[in-house]
């Protein structure tokens, strides 16, 4: 029997590829995942580790995020990675920011968001590290989860390999697809009923003409981690007014343009470098801080300390933690197609491209994978 025959071939071992491998395994399909590196090293392990339904618009995207959330909770028991029901808190220090939060609550009171508008005192009860100076209130959401992506991606892959019908071929690049066959760099030929290309930021390597036609680009983000704060619990993942203009969920709030204009007038570098700031905490007590957004097909390989300092300075406006000790600085790169929430495209019969989830891969991938396998 040819062991190079499978039901499903998946190209890419990041979160999008793993989500599709899991969906296929749940249907008892024989799956082979090809990862060009020794392990996943791209955007899937270089992010906050946040499952963030609060950022998604009601309807398809929010439903997909909530279904992904359910699957993350299923998988933590199966794969044994740390997961925290952290929730999130959007903090308001200006009246226009508080007005946006009030508008959001009014607009979506009957939807499936699990939120509550809190007073200054109630915010302080949720998190002891919030800067109380000038604080007006906050939007608490119970839906958000936190994982450590470096641990979670590795352990999900191990679980799939040991406990399901999924096989991994690491350090193996697929260089060509011909019909139902995937051809590796070493000349080996693999065959499957369906091939799913989840190549992330490496999209130039397969079907480059398609990505060139749709004008796919890339986003570079800068992030940081501190040393462990084992005796500190920040509570929910924290963000402030700058984040309101980053996620689609808030884009219909009538007062959002006022918030955006004020930031543009007072701090034009926020828009220049695409900065909004989140603070998350992982199971080791490390604080994860970021991030920025710089777009282009050829992101500069050199990080700017200026951007890191802008992020840290804004963080101090809503978080009171003395002497942050930064242990790591890095950048990640993910694919982005403006105007689209994802690409799901059958490039040829039996070959599906899944890409361009932007910065929401952790939030949306498992739900999207289930949709793609519906009726399979």
N, C-alpha and C positions, 0 to 999 in steps of 0.2 A: 504494500500500500504506500502510495506517495505521501510522505509527511509534509509536503509542500502544497497540499490542497486544504483549503479551509472554506467555511461558509462565508466568513467576513474577514477581510483584510483592512486593518486600520493603520494609516500612516500618520505617526505623531503620537508621542507618549505623554503629552501634557494633559491638562484637565479636560479639554474637549475630547481628545482621543480616549482617555480613561472613561469618561462618561458614556461614550458610545460602546466601549468594550463592556462596561457593566450592563448596559441595556441589552446588548446582544447575549451576554452570558445568562441574564435572567430569562432569556428565551431558549436556553440550552443550545445555542449556536456555537460552532467551533470557530474561534477567533484567533487571529495572529495580529499582534501589534508590533509595528516597526518603529524604532526610535533611533535616529541617526547618531545620537550621543550615547555615552555609557549609562546615562540616566537623564531624566528630564531636567534641563538646566535653564529653560527659558522663562517667560513671564509667569508661568504657572507656579514657580517656586520663588518668585521675586516680588510678591505682592503682600498685601496686609493679611490675607487669609480671611477675608470678610465675605459672608453670605449676606447680601444687603438688599432685601426686598423693598425697603422704604424708598429706594431710589428709582423704582420702576413704576411706570404709568399703569393705572388700573386697566384690566383687560388681559390680553394675551401675555404681555411681558410680566405683569405682577403674578399672574397665575403660574407662569413658567418658573418664576423665582420661588414661589411658595412650594411648588412641587419639588424643585431642586432642594429646598430646605428640608423637606421630608426625607428625601433620599440621603442627604448628608447625615441626618440623624439615624437612619437605618445603618449606614455604613460605619459609623463610629463604633457601633457594637460589633460589627463583623470584622473590621480591619484593625481596631484597637488604637486609633489615633485620638489625641486630645481634642475635645470640642467643648466650647463654652457657650451657653445661652446668654450671651452678654447683653443683648439689646443694643440700642443706640440712643444718643442724645444730641439733638441739634440745639445749640445754645444761642441765645439772642442777647446782644449787648447794645443794640440800637433799636429805636422804635420801628424803623422800617423793616428790620429783621423779624421783630416780634409780630408785626402786622402780617408778614408773609406766612409765618407759622399759624397765625389765627385764620388766615384765608385758607390755608391748606386743610386745617381741621374742619372748617365749615364746608369746603368743597367735597371732602372725602369722608364725611362722617358716616355715610351709609355703605362705604366700601369695606374691603376685607383687611385694610391696614389695622394693625393692633397698636394704636397710639393713644397718647394722653398729653394734653398741654399742661405743663407744670409751672408753678410759681417759683420764685427765686429760692424760697425755703425748701420746697419739695425737690428741686434740682439738687440742692446741697445734701439732701438725705440719700439721693441715688449715687452721688459721687463726692468723695471727700477731697478730690484734687481739682475740682472746678474753681476757677478764679471768680470770687464773689464780687469783686470790685466792678461796679457798673452793670452787673448781671440783671436782666429783666425777667428772664424765664427760659423755658426750654421745651422742646418737643421730645418726649420719651416714646420710644417704640420698642416693643418686646420681641419683635420678629427676628432681629439680626443675630447671627451666629458668628463665632470666631474660631478658626483653626490655625494651626501653624502650617502654612503651605508646604514647607520643606519636609515636615514629618508626614503630613496627610497624603501628599502625592506619592511619596515613597511607600507608605503602608497600604494605600489603596492598590498600587501595582502589585505588591507582595501578596495581598489577599487574592486578587484576581488570578495571579499565577499559581498559587498553591491550592485555592479552594474552588476554582471554577474552571471552565473549559477554555480559558484565555492563555495564550502562549505569547511570550515577549521575545523579540529579536532586537537586542540592544546593539549599538555600534554598527547598525546596518542601515544604510541609506538606500531608499528606493529611488532609482534614477529615471525610470521610464515605466509607463503604464500602456499596455496594448490590449484593449478589450478587457477580458477577464483576468489578464495576467499582469503581475507586478514584477518588474525586473530589478534586482538589487545590484549594487555597485560591483559585487564580486561575480556577477554573471548568473547567479542563481535565479530561477524563475518560480514564482509562487502564483497559485491560481485560486480564485474565490468567486462565489456567486455575486458578491457585492464588495466593492472597494470604496472605503471612505477616507478622503484625504483631509486630515486635520493638521496641517503643516504650520499653523500659526504664523509667526514672523518670517519663517523660511519659505514663504509662498512663491518666491521666484524660481524655486527648483523644479516644480512640477506645474505644467500648464501656465507658464509665464505670460503667454499671449493673452490669456483670459484675464489675469490680474492686471495686466497693462491696459487692457481695454476698459475695465471698470475703474481704473485709476485708484487702485488700492494704495494706501500709504502706511506709514508706521508712526507709532507714538513712543517717544522715549520719556521715561519718568525717573526721577531721582528719589531715593528713599534712604532711611536710616533705622538702625536698631541700637538700643542702649544695652548696657550691661544689665543683668537681672536685678529686678527690685522685688525680692522674694517676700518682703513684709509689707508690700504696697499692693492694694487692689484698686484699680481706677474705676471699677464698676463697668458701666456701659462704654462702648466705643464712643469717643467724643469728637465733635466737630462744631463749627460755629457758622456765622453768617456767610462766609465766603463759599461754603459748600452748597448753599442753597441754589446757586446758579450753575452748579456742576451736573446735577442729576435731573433727568426728564420729569420726575414726579412733581417738581415744583414749578415747572416752566409756565404753567397756565395761571399761576397766582398773579393777580393784577398789580401788586406792589413790587414784584420781583425786579422790573426794570429800574425802579428807584434804588434798590439795593445795589444792583450791578453798576449803575451810573456813579453812585457814591464811591464805590471801590475803584472804579476806573479813574475818577477824578483825584482821589486821595493817594491811591497806590497803583499806578499804571503798570508796575512790574508784575503784578498778579496776573494780568491778562497776557503780558508779553511772554511769560514763562508758563502760562496755563496752571497756575498754582491754586490748589485748595488743600486744606490741611485736616488730616484725620489723626487721631491717636488711638491705637489699639494695644492690647496686651496679650501675650501668648502664655502658654502653660508653664513656661520657665520663668515668668515674671518679667521678661524683656518687653520694653515698650517699642512699638513699631510706629514710625513717624514718616509722613509724606503727604502729598507728593506733587510733582510738577508734570506738565504735558507739553512736549515739544514735538511737532509733526514734521515729517519728511521721509522720503525713501531711504536716505542715507544719514541716519542720526549720528551726530558727532560722538566719537568714542570717549571723549574727555568730559568728565563731570565738572560742573561749575560750583565751586564752594559758595559763590554768591547766592545761588539758588537755595542751597542747604540753609544758609543763614537767614534768608527771607522766610523760609518755612519755619525755622526755629523761632524767629522773632514773632511771627504771627501766632505760633503755638502758645507763647507766653501770654498772649492777650486773653486766652480762655482757660489755661491750665496753670496751676501753681504747684510746680515740682522743682525743688531746689537742686542745682548742680547736676543737670542731666549729663550722664557720662555716655557718650556715643561710642559704641564698640565697632560698628560696621556702617559703611556707606556704600551704596551700589546704585546701579540703574537697571531698569528692565525695559524691554521693547516688545510692544504688542501690535498686531495688525489693526488697522482702522479704515473703515469705509464710511465717509461722512454721508449722513442721510439714511443710513441703514442700521438696523439693530443686529443683523447677522447676515451671512451668506450661506444659503443652502441651495446648491445648484448642481443638477445632474449634467456634468460636462460631456459625458457620453454614456450610452446605455450601461447601467451597472456600476458607474463611477460617480460618487457623490462628493462634492466639495463642501466642507463645513468650516467656516472661518469667520473672522471679523466680528467677534462678539465684543470687541473693544476691551474696556477694562472691567467687563462684567462676566468674565468666564467662570469664576468661582460661583457667582450668583445664579447663572442661567444654564450652564452646560448640561446638568443632569436632566432638567426638564426638557430642554431642546432635544436631547438624545432620545428620550422616550417618545417625543412627537415624531422623530425621524424613523423610529422603529414601529410605529403604530401600524398594525395590520401586516407586519412582516411575518 
